[in-house]
Amino acid sequence: DDRIMAALAYASQLLIPLLLPIIILISETSKQRPFQRYHAVQSIAVGIVVWSLELVLFVMAWTALGTLILVLCLCIILPAMIALWLLPLYYAMLAYNGKRFRIRGLTQFLEDQRWL
């Protein structure tokens, strides 16, 4: 089912980033299933953005380690990291419901590059 594969493309970002969306894209049926392809490409982009932001937040927390700033950073960085980790699950729910949604800025960039 297209909706299940689209949802798994996002949900898989939590455990094995980029693997399942790439498999969906290189599969033979990808050209015949535009819904799956749309969400696989968007999922790859979401995965790259989320993991990059997670890395930046982790480095910020690590550099603040051992200082008073750490307490302040943890109040901001930890919730931000949790929210970024849960974001692919939200997109997975939308894709499973059959929605072809746009992510502000990211979807437009992907369309400008003709990846979508």
N, C-alpha and C positions, 0 to 999 in steps of 0.2 A: 504494500500500500504506500502511495506517495507521501501521505501525511506522516506515517510512522518513520519512514526513512528521513524525511525532512526534520522531524523532531529529534531523531537520534543523531543527526549531523550536529545539532547544537548541544545536546546533552553529553555527547561523547567528549566535548571540549574539556569537561571537568576531569576526566581520567586519562584519556589518550588524545591530547590535542592534535588536530589536523588530520589524523589518520583516516577516520571514517568519511569525512567530507571529500578527501582526495580519492578514496576508493569509489565513492559515488560518482565523482566527476569522470574518472577514467573508465567506468563501466560502460559496456556497449549500449545499454539502454538509456544512458544519460541524455542523448540527443532526442530521444522520444519522450522524455519526461521533463518538461520545462520547470515544473513546480519543484522537483527534487534538485535540479541543476541550480535554480535560483537560490534555494536555501543552502545548498552545499557551498556555493561561492560566497554567499553572505556569511555563512558559518566560519569559513576559513578566515575571512577578514575580521570577524568578531573575535575569533580565537587569537589572532595575532595582536589585535589591539588590547584585549583583556590581559593576555600574558605579558605584554610589554608594560602595561600600567602596573600590574602586580609586581614586576621586577623593579620598577622605579619606586614603588611604595616600600618594597622590602629593603632596598638600598637606603632609602630615607630612614627607615626604622633602625637599620643596622648602624648607620653613621651616628644616630642619636643615642646609641646604646651607652649606658653608663653616665648619662647626664640627666639633668633635671628636665631637659627638653623631651626625653623619652616618655615621661608620664603624659605630657601634652600631646605628643605625637601618637601615642597609643589610643588616645581618645578620638583621634581623627583617622589615623591610618588603619587601625584594626577594623572599624566599621566599613571603611571604604574597601578594604580587601575582601571582606565578607560579601558586600554588595556586588563587587565585580565578579566574585566567584558564583553568585546566584544568578547573575544576569543571563548566562546561557540557558539556564533552566526556564526562565521567563520566556525567552525566545522560542525554546522548545515547545512550551505550552501553546504559544501563538501558532506555530507551524503545525502542531498536531490538530489544532482547531481549523486548519485549512486556510489560514489567513496568509496573504502575501503582503507582509508589512514592510515598511521602509524604516531604516535606522537613520536618524538625522545625520547628515554629513557623509556617513559611510556608504549608504546606498547610492547617493548621487555620485560620489567618487568612483564607485565600481561601475556605474553606468557610463560615466565620462571616459573611463578606460576601456569600455566595451567588454567588460568581463561579465556583465549581466545583460 
